Amino acid sequence: MKLHRRQAGAALLVAMLTVTLVASFAAAALWRQWRSVEIETADRSRVQAGWILTGALDWARLILREDFNSDRTDYLSEPWAVPLKEARLSTFLAADQNNTMDAAASDADDVFLSGEITDQQAKLNLACLVQAGSINQAWMLTFGRLFDVLGLPQTELAKLAENLRFAADISVDNRNASLAPLMPQRIEQLAWLGVPKDVIVALAPYVTILPSASTRVNLNTAPAEVIYAVGRDLSLADAKTLVTAREQQHFRAITDPAKIVQAARFDATGASVDTNYFEVRGRLRMDGDVVVEERSLVQRNGRSVLTLQRERTAFQGLPAAANTNPP
């Protein structure tokens, strides 16, 4: 009897172990299948987001190409300067007469697209500080005026210019590359040159880094602080007067501001009324809080608009908390 009970207990234990193993294998198989589905879904969403943002970039390039107008000026009342507010993707699909997608069967109602085009020549180009391996003193004076109006120390400007010169020299002759910082391409990367974070934050609305070292500031789009910096005899109040005046009538030549403020005389090597470099930002929001953003730098030469840089980032949550300055 005892032997029979032991055998029955052993059989029950084996059965329990068998059930446990089967359940474990089944759970593992289910988890692997779920993981594969999630990876496939995420990959599909990534590819779809990429295509949509590529389409948005092409749309922006088309706007810039068609904007190449007869008087060759760029100003903030033109179509390219109007930001695209967040809208459902289905709205754009419905406007396409060639679209055959069934909106009810797609996720277009749950996807939101927004974006904007900004003039990069509305800012001072840090690349202008270094030309032919030397610090350009005229642009040092311009940046010095900007640092003064922003309340930033001139010592930080001197250090920034010297480190930029060093980084630019190494990019040409890389024999001492191990000793030099990388050449920054975005404002937040100025930290590579030893620029403090608070200085970077203060400069961000007013400076940029462009591939060309011979760009000029567009007086039609630049903020008052930048116009003040480019001028030589202007006060900040004069610059603000010009910003207010151009809202009524944009400048068609760099001599036009002098008709409003007598001291508003600008050098043709530092100021202009047209733009070649623009930044295109696209933002796609999916599944409530999944956001994919793309930043592209484009160059317009006549009716040719070339994409020079593209950087994409994705995050989950509120954009302001997750991505203050997306690439």
C-alpha positions as CSV (number, residue, x, y, z in Angstrom):
1,M,0.0,0.0,0.0
2,K,2.8,2.4,0.9
3,L,4.6,1.5,-2.3
4,H,1.5,2.2,-4.3
5,R,1.1,5.6,-2.6
6,R,4.7,6.5,-3.3
7,Q,4.3,5.5,-6.9
8,A,1.1,7.6,-7.1
9,G,2.9,10.6,-5.5
10,A,5.8,10.2,-7.9
11,A,3.4,10.1,-10.9
12,L,1.6,13.2,-9.7
13,L,4.9,15.0,-9.2
14,V,6.1,14.0,-12.7
15,A,2.7,15.2,-14.1
16,M,3.0,18.5,-12.4
17,L,6.6,18.9,-13.6
18,T,5.4,18.1,-17.1
19,V,2.6,20.6,-17.0
20,T,5.1,23.2,-15.6
21,L,7.5,22.6,-18.5
22,V,4.8,22.7,-21.1
23,A,3.4,25.9,-19.7
24,S,7.0,27.4,-19.6
25,F,7.6,26.4,-23.2
26,A,4.3,27.7,-24.3
27,A,4.9,31.0,-22.4
28,A,8.3,31.3,-24.0
29,A,6.9,30.6,-27.5
30,L,4.1,33.1,-26.9
31,W,6.6,35.7,-25.7
32,R,8.8,35.2,-28.7
33,Q,5.8,35.5,-31.0
34,W,4.7,38.7,-29.3
35,R,8.2,40.1,-29.5
36,S,8.4,39.3,-33.2
37,V,5.0,41.0,-33.7
38,E,6.1,44.1,-31.7
39,I,9.4,44.3,-33.6
40,E,7.6,44.0,-37.0
41,T,5.0,46.6,-35.9
42,A,7.7,49.0,-34.8
43,D,9.8,48.5,-37.9
44,R,6.7,49.0,-40.1
45,S,5.9,52.2,-38.2
46,R,9.5,53.4,-38.5
47,V,9.5,52.8,-42.3
48,Q,6.1,54.5,-42.7
49,A,7.2,57.5,-40.6
50,G,10.3,57.8,-42.7
51,W,8.3,57.8,-45.9
52,I,5.8,60.4,-44.6
53,L,8.6,62.7,-43.4
54,T,10.4,62.3,-46.7
55,G,7.2,63.4,-48.4
56,A,7.0,66.4,-46.1
57,L,10.6,67.3,-46.9
58,D,9.9,67.1,-50.6
59,W,6.8,69.2,-50.1
60,A,8.9,71.9,-48.3
61,R,11.5,71.8,-51.1
62,L,8.7,72.3,-53.7
63,I,7.5,75.4,-51.7
64,L,11.0,76.8,-51.6
65,R,11.6,76.2,-55.3
66,E,8.3,77.9,-56.3
67,D,9.1,80.7,-53.9
68,F,12.1,81.8,-56.0
69,N,10.4,85.0,-57.1
70,S,11.2,87.7,-59.5
71,D,12.6,90.3,-57.0
72,R,14.8,87.6,-55.3
73,T,13.9,88.6,-51.8
74,D,12.8,86.4,-48.9
75,Y,10.6,87.7,-46.1
76,L,8.3,86.4,-43.3
77,S,5.0,87.0,-45.2
78,E,5.9,84.4,-47.9
79,P,4.2,80.9,-47.9
80,W,7.4,79.1,-46.8
81,A,7.3,81.1,-43.5
82,V,3.9,79.9,-42.5
83,P,4.2,76.9,-40.2
84,L,2.1,73.8,-40.7
85,K,0.0,73.3,-37.6
86,E,-0.6,69.8,-36.4
87,A,-3.2,68.1,-38.6
88,R,-4.4,64.6,-39.2
89,L,-2.6,62.7,-41.9
90,S,-6.0,61.7,-43.3
91,T,-6.7,65.4,-44.1
92,F,-3.7,65.4,-46.6
93,L,-4.7,62.0,-48.0
94,A,-8.2,63.2,-48.7
95,A,-6.9,66.2,-50.6
96,D,-4.9,63.9,-52.9
97,Q,-7.1,63.0,-55.9
98,N,-4.7,60.1,-56.8
99,N,-5.0,58.5,-53.3
100,T,-6.8,55.2,-53.3
101,M,-6.3,54.3,-49.6
102,D,-9.3,53.4,-47.6
103,A,-9.3,55.9,-44.7
104,A,-11.5,53.7,-42.6
105,A,-9.1,50.7,-42.9
106,S,-6.0,52.8,-42.3
107,D,-4.5,54.4,-39.2
108,A,-4.3,57.8,-40.9
109,D,-6.8,59.3,-38.4
110,D,-4.5,58.5,-35.6
111,V,-1.4,60.1,-37.2
112,F,-0.7,63.8,-36.9
113,L,1.7,65.8,-39.0
114,S,3.2,69.3,-38.4
115,G,6.3,71.2,-39.5
116,E,7.9,74.5,-40.3
117,I,10.6,76.0,-42.5
118,T,12.9,78.5,-40.9
119,D,15.5,80.9,-42.5
120,Q,18.9,79.9,-41.3
121,Q,20.4,83.2,-42.6
122,A,18.2,85.0,-40.1
123,K,21.0,84.1,-37.7
124,L,24.7,84.8,-37.5
125,N,26.8,82.0,-39.0
126,L,29.5,80.8,-36.7
127,A,31.4,79.4,-39.7
128,C,32.1,83.1,-40.8
129,L,34.3,83.5,-37.8
130,V,37.1,81.5,-39.5
131,Q,38.1,82.0,-43.0
132,A,41.3,80.7,-44.7
133,G,42.6,79.4,-41.4
134,S,42.4,82.8,-39.7
135,I,39.9,84.5,-37.5
136,N,37.9,87.1,-39.4
137,Q,38.1,90.3,-37.4
138,A,35.1,91.9,-39.1
139,W,32.9,89.0,-38.0
140,M,34.5,89.0,-34.6
141,L,33.3,92.6,-34.2
142,T,29.8,91.5,-35.3
143,F,29.7,88.6,-32.9
144,G,31.1,90.9,-30.2
145,R,28.1,93.2,-30.6
146,L,25.8,90.2,-30.2
147,F,27.6,89.0,-27.1
148,D,27.3,92.5,-25.6
149,V,23.6,92.8,-26.3
150,L,23.0,89.3,-24.8
151,G,25.2,90.1,-21.8
152,L,27.7,87.3,-22.5
153,P,31.4,87.7,-21.7
154,Q,33.8,88.5,-24.5
155,T,36.2,86.0,-23.2
156,E,33.8,83.2,-24.2
157,L,33.7,84.6,-27.7
158,A,37.5,84.7,-27.9
159,K,37.7,81.1,-26.7
160,L,35.0,80.0,-29.1
161,A,36.6,81.6,-32.1
162,E,40.0,80.1,-31.3
163,N,38.6,76.6,-30.8
164,L,36.7,77.0,-34.1
165,R,39.9,78.0,-35.9
166,F,41.7,75.0,-34.4
167,A,38.9,72.6,-35.3
168,A,38.7,74.0,-38.9
169,D,42.5,73.7,-39.3
170,I,42.4,70.1,-38.2
171,S,39.6,69.3,-40.6
172,V,42.0,70.4,-43.4
173,D,45.2,68.9,-42.0
174,N,44.5,66.0,-39.7
175,R,48.0,65.4,-38.5
176,N,47.1,66.6,-35.0
177,A,43.5,65.3,-35.2
178,S,43.8,63.5,-31.9
179,L,44.3,66.8,-30.1
180,A,41.5,68.8,-31.7
181,P,37.7,68.9,-31.0
182,L,35.3,67.8,-33.7
183,M,33.9,70.5,-35.9
184,P,30.3,71.1,-34.7
185,Q,27.4,71.0,-37.0
186,R,24.7,72.0,-34.6
187,I,24.5,74.7,-31.9
188,E,24.3,72.2,-29.0
189,Q,27.6,70.7,-30.2
190,L,29.4,73.9,-29.3
191,A,29.9,72.1,-25.9
192,W,32.7,70.2,-27.8
193,L,34.5,73.5,-28.0
194,G,34.2,74.2,-24.2
195,V,31.3,76.6,-24.5
196,P,29.2,76.5,-21.3
197,K,25.6,75.3,-21.5
198,D,24.1,78.6,-20.4
199,V,26.0,80.4,-23.2
200,I,24.8,77.9,-25.7
201,V,21.2,78.4,-24.6
202,A,21.6,82.2,-24.8
203,L,23.1,82.0,-28.3
204,A,20.7,79.3,-29.8
205,P,18.0,81.8,-31.1
206,Y,20.6,84.0,-32.8
207,V,23.4,81.9,-34.2
208,T,23.7,78.9,-36.6
209,I,26.4,76.8,-38.2
210,L,26.3,76.5,-42.0
211,P,28.5,74.8,-44.5
212,S,29.6,78.0,-46.2
213,A,31.7,80.7,-44.5
214,S,30.5,83.4,-46.8
215,T,26.8,83.7,-45.9
216,R,25.1,87.0,-45.1
217,V,22.3,87.9,-42.7
218,N,18.8,88.4,-44.3
219,L,17.6,91.7,-42.9
220,N,14.0,90.7,-43.8
221,T,13.9,87.7,-41.4
222,A,16.6,88.4,-38.7
223,P,15.6,89.3,-35.2
224,A,16.5,92.8,-33.8
225,E,19.5,91.5,-31.9
226,V,21.1,90.1,-35.1
227,I,20.3,93.2,-37.1
228,Y,21.9,95.2,-34.3
229,A,25.0,93.0,-34.4
230,V,25.4,93.3,-38.2
231,G,25.1,97.1,-38.1
232,R,27.9,99.3,-36.9
233,D,26.1,102.5,-35.9
234,L,22.8,101.1,-35.0
235,S,21.3,101.0,-31.5
236,L,19.1,98.1,-30.4
237,A,16.1,100.4,-30.5
238,D,16.9,101.3,-34.1
239,A,17.0,97.6,-35.0
240,K,13.6,97.0,-33.3
241,T,12.3,99.9,-35.4
242,L,13.4,98.2,-38.6
243,V,11.8,94.9,-37.5
244,T,8.5,96.8,-37.0
245,A,8.8,98.6,-40.3
246,R,9.5,95.5,-42.4
247,E,6.1,94.1,-41.3
248,Q,4.5,96.7,-43.4
249,Q,6.9,96.5,-46.4
250,H,9.8,94.1,-46.7
251,F,13.2,95.4,-47.7
252,R,14.1,94.9,-51.4
253,A,17.7,96.0,-51.0
254,I,20.1,96.5,-48.1
255,T,19.9,100.2,-48.7
256,D,16.2,100.3,-47.8
257,P,16.6,100.3,-44.0
258,A,18.5,103.6,-44.3
259,K,15.3,105.2,-45.6
260,I,13.7,104.4,-42.2
261,V,16.7,104.8,-39.8
262,Q,19.5,107.0,-41.1
263,A,22.1,105.0,-39.2
264,A,21.0,101.7,-40.7
265,R,23.8,101.2,-43.2
266,F,25.0,97.7,-43.9
267,D,28.0,96.1,-45.6
268,A,27.0,94.0,-48.6
269,T,29.5,91.3,-47.3
270,G,27.4,90.8,-44.1
271,A,23.8,91.7,-45.0
272,S,21.3,90.7,-47.7
273,V,17.6,90.5,-48.4
274,D,17.6,86.9,-49.7
275,T,18.4,83.5,-48.4
276,N,20.0,80.3,-49.6
277,Y,19.9,78.1,-46.5
278,F,16.7,76.9,-44.8
279,E,16.0,74.4,-42.1
280,V,13.0,72.1,-42.5
281,R,11.5,70.5,-39.4
282,G,8.9,67.8,-39.7
283,R,7.0,66.2,-36.8
284,L,4.9,63.1,-36.8
285,R,2.8,62.0,-33.8
286,M,1.5,58.5,-33.7
287,D,-0.3,56.3,-31.2
288,G,-1.0,59.2,-28.9
289,D,2.4,60.0,-27.6
290,V,5.0,58.5,-29.9
291,V,6.7,61.3,-31.8
292,V,9.2,61.2,-34.7
293,E,10.9,64.4,-35.6
294,E,13.2,65.2,-38.5
295,R,15.5,68.2,-39.1
296,S,16.8,68.9,-42.5
297,L,19.2,71.6,-43.8
298,V,18.5,72.5,-47.4
299,Q,20.3,74.9,-49.8
300,R,18.5,76.7,-52.5
301,N,20.4,77.8,-55.6
302,G,17.9,79.4,-58.0
303,R,15.2,76.8,-58.5
304,S,17.4,73.9,-57.3
305,V,16.9,72.9,-53.7
306,L,19.4,70.4,-52.3
307,T,19.2,68.5,-49.0
308,L,22.5,68.9,-47.2
309,Q,21.8,67.3,-43.8
310,R,19.0,65.1,-42.4
311,E,18.7,64.0,-38.8
312,R,15.8,62.1,-37.3
313,T,14.9,61.3,-33.7
314,A,12.1,59.5,-32.0
315,F,10.8,59.7,-28.5
316,Q,7.8,59.0,-26.3
317,G,6.1,61.6,-24.2
318,L,5.9,65.3,-24.2
319,P,8.2,66.9,-26.8
320,A,9.3,69.7,-24.5
321,A,10.5,67.3,-21.9
322,A,12.0,64.7,-24.2
323,N,13.6,66.7,-26.9
324,T,14.3,70.4,-26.3
325,N,16.3,70.9,-29.5
326,P,15.9,67.9,-31.8
327,P,18.5,67.3,-34.5
